[in-house]
């Protein structure tokens, strides 16, 4: 069974706008969209998804790295998806518990609690066929900037999360930019 990670939209954080990095993970029957947040036009999410043969109604999960609008605003594009964040799962009108760190969205996609950019940050770690991916906001951009996160409640906590992620990942997909290879 193939487990794949596809970049739908390379995000950005600039003076003239902000867009989240949006990712599709396919793992068995799971179709996981990561951070369907702010983009200049919703077609920037839907068109690449369609090109991969995935319609919005077939998305099984939406994973949120944290709860800021630039990462969440387009969640409703996926009406049948279970939404997963750092502390719960949401299905219809149900707010459901889940164990947090180590929770599996699918056989090869695991939620890690990785506070840093905010106290509520989580990362999705995916063991894909071509390497281990970390969808995280421990970094904003593919060039690993900013080194010091201006919104982090604690830079030390952020650094601990970064260390954990770098020890496991081959490829990091940051919150607002192109992926970068760790090794």
N, C-alpha and C positions, 0 to 999 in steps of 0.2 A: 504494500500500500504506500503510495507516494504522499509525502508531507511537503507542501510547498509554501513559500512566502513570496508574495508579489507586492511590489510598491505600486500603489494606485496614484498617489499624489505626494510629491516631495514638498514638504512644507517649507515655510520661511517665517522669519521674524525680522521685520524691517520697519523703518520709520513710516513707510507708506502702507503698511498692512501686515496682517499676520495670518498664516494658514498652517493647519496642522499637517503632519505627515500621516497619511492614511495608508493602511496596509491590509491586504487580504491574506489570511492563512487558510489553507485547505489541508485538513487532516482527517482522512476517512470520510465519514458523513458530516463532519463539522465544517462549516464555512464561517470564519471569524473575521469580522472587520474591526480593525484597531483604530480608534480615535477619529470617527467621522465628524470632525469639527469644522471650524471656519475654513472656507475656501472661497475663491473669487466667484465661482459659479458651481452649483451642485453637479453639473455635467462633468466637472473635473474628478468627481468620485464615481458617478454612475457610468460614464462612457468607458473608462478602463475596466470597470467591473463587468460590463456587458461584453467587452472584447475578450474577456476571459471565460465567457459563457456562464456567468453567475448573475441571476436576477435578484433584486433586493429582497423578494419574498423568500428566497431560498437561504438567506443568511441566517445561521442558527444562533450566533452570538455576536454581540458588540462588546468589545473590551475597551475600557476607559482608563488611560494612564493616570488621570486625575480629573477633578470636577470643575475645570474652568471652561468658559464658553468656547474658547478656541479649540478645544478638544471634544466638545460634546454637542454642539449646536445642531448637527445633522443626524442625530441618533434616530429620529422618527422616519428616516428614509428606509429603515429596516423594520417593518411593522411586526414581523413574527419572531424577531430575535430576542433571546434572553440577553439582558444587559448585565455585565459583570464589572464591578469596580473593586476597590481595595478592601471592602468589608461586607459586600452583599451581592445577591443576584436579584434581578427584577424581571418578573414575567407577568404581563398584563397588569393587574392591580395588586400583585403579590410582591412583598418585600421579604426575600428569603435569606436566611442565614447561610453562610458558607465558612469554611475554616480559615480563610485568609491565605497566609503564606503556604504554598504547596498545593493549593487548590488546582485541580486539573479541569480545564475547559474541554479538553479532548485528550486522547491517549498521549500525544506528544507536545501538548501546549499547557504550560504550567504558570500560574500566577505567582509572582514573588512580590512581597512587600519591600519596596525600595524607597523609603522616604528620603527627601532631600530637596528637590525643587519645591515641594510642598510636603506637609506632614502626611498627606493622604496619597502619596504616589505609589503606584504599583507598576511592575514590568511584566510583560508576557515573554516567557522564555520558550522557544519553539525548537525542538530537535527535528529539523528538516532534513531531507535527503542530502542536501548540499552543505550542511553545517548547522551550528547552533546559532540561532538568532535571538537577540534581545530587543524587543520594542520597549523603549524606556524614555523617560524624560530626565534621566540623570545627566544627559547632555542635550543641548538645544539643537546643535548643528553638526554636520558631518566633519567639520574641522575641530570639533570638541570645544567650541567656544559657546558661551563665555566660560572661562576656567573657574571664575568665582561667580556663582549664580546670585544675581541681585535680589531674587525673591526667596532664596533658601532660608528657612528659619534657623538652620544650623549648617554651616559649611562642613563641619566635622561629620555630621550624620550623612550628608550628601557624599562625602569622600568614602565613607564606609560602604554605602550602596554602590558607588562606582567600582570599588575594589571587588566586591562580590560579583558584579556583572562581568567585569573584565576577566575574572578567573574562569568563567563558564562560557562566555560567548566567543564565537568566531566572527560574527557580524553584528554590529549595533545599528539599530534604526532609531535615530534620535527624534525628539518631539517636533522639530521644525527644520528638517533638512535631510540631505542625502545620507544613505547608509555609509558606515565606515567599517573597514575590516580590522579586527583586533590582531589576528595572526593569519 
